[in-house]
Amino acid sequence: MYLAGHRNQPGFFIERYVFPPGYKGMPHVHNSDLYVTILSGSAHIVMDKIFDTTIAAMAYGPGSYVVIKADQPHYEWFTEECTMQVSGIGPNETYYLPENEIRKK
């Protein structure tokens, strides 16, 4: 849900997402910085290009703030419902990394 602006348009935007338990965001990058605040639940956000949920990744809980820099490979997964607010300067695009960079477990 967009609260202000739109990530595909020039200028500031704010959006809110609700991710279900079990959702996985495969490794990807963005062309501009994103600013993430966890509003409820928790999210595992890892700055790496190889997807691996077996690592001991920190779970970011309510009130956590994460900056994802432009071109920083990262991925996320959720073990419980999570409401996340994301802001940045558009246009902001997402580029998924090649499948061969995903570690199969």
C-alpha positions in Angstrom: 0.0 0.0 0.0 1.4 3.4 -1.0 1.1 6.0 1.8 2.9 8.8 -0.2 4.3 9.1 -3.7 5.1 5.9 -5.7 8.4 4.1 -6.0 8.1 4.1 -9.8 7.9 7.9 -10.0 10.5 10.6 -9.2 10.4 11.9 -5.6 9.9 10.6 -2.1 7.7 7.6 -1.4 6.4 5.7 1.6 4.8 2.3 1.3 3.6 -0.3 3.7 3.6 -4.1 3.3 2.2 -7.0 5.2 4.2 -10.2 4.6 2.7 -13.6 5.6 4.7 -16.2 7.5 6.8 -18.3 5.1 7.2 -15.5 2.5 10.7 -15.4 1.0 12.2 -12.5 -1.0 14.9 -13.9 -3.2 18.2 -12.1 -3.6 17.9 -8.8 -5.3 19.2 -5.2 -5.5 17.6 -1.8 -5.8 19.0 1.1 -7.8 18.5 3.6 -4.9 18.6 3.4 -1.1 15.6 2.1 0.9 14.8 2.8 4.5 12.9 0.0 6.3 11.1 0.2 9.6 9.5 -3.0 11.1 6.1 -2.0 12.5 5.0 -5.4 13.8 6.1 -9.0 13.7 9.7 -9.7 12.6 11.8 -10.0 9.4 15.1 -11.7 8.6 17.0 -9.4 6.3 20.4 -10.5 5.1 22.8 -8.4 3.1 24.2 -11.2 0.8 23.6 -12.5 -2.7 23.3 -16.2 -1.8 19.9 -17.1 -0.3 20.3 -19.3 2.8 17.7 -19.5 5.6 19.9 -21.9 7.6 22.3 -19.1 8.7 21.8 -17.5 12.1 20.3 -14.3 10.8 19.1 -11.7 13.2 15.4 -11.2 13.3 14.5 -7.5 13.2 11.5 -6.8 15.4 9.1 -3.9 15.9 10.9 -0.6 15.9 13.9 -1.9 14.0 15.3 0.3 11.3 17.3 -1.0 8.4 19.0 0.9 5.6 19.5 -1.0 2.4 22.0 0.9 0.2 21.7 1.0 -3.5 23.1 -2.0 -5.3 23.5 -4.0 -2.0 22.5 -7.6 -2.7 20.0 -8.7 0.0 17.1 -11.1 0.7 14.5 -11.5 3.3 12.2 -14.1 4.8 9.5 -14.1 7.4 8.6 -16.7 10.1 5.6 -14.7 11.3 3.4 -12.0 9.8 5.3 -8.8 9.5 4.2 -5.3 8.8 7.0 -3.2 7.2 7.2 0.4 6.2 9.6 1.3 3.3 10.6 4.7 2.2 13.0 6.1 -0.4 13.5 8.3 -3.4 12.0 7.1 -6.7 12.2 5.9 -9.2 13.3 2.8 -7.3 13.6 -0.4 -9.3 14.2 -4.0 -8.1 16.6 -6.4 -10.0 16.6 -10.0 -9.0 19.9 -11.9 -9.0 20.5 -14.9 -11.2 19.0 -18.2 -9.9 22.5 -19.8 -9.9 23.4 -17.5 -7.0 20.7 -19.1 -4.7 22.1 -21.8 -2.5 19.8 -24.8 -2.7 19.1 -26.4 0.7 
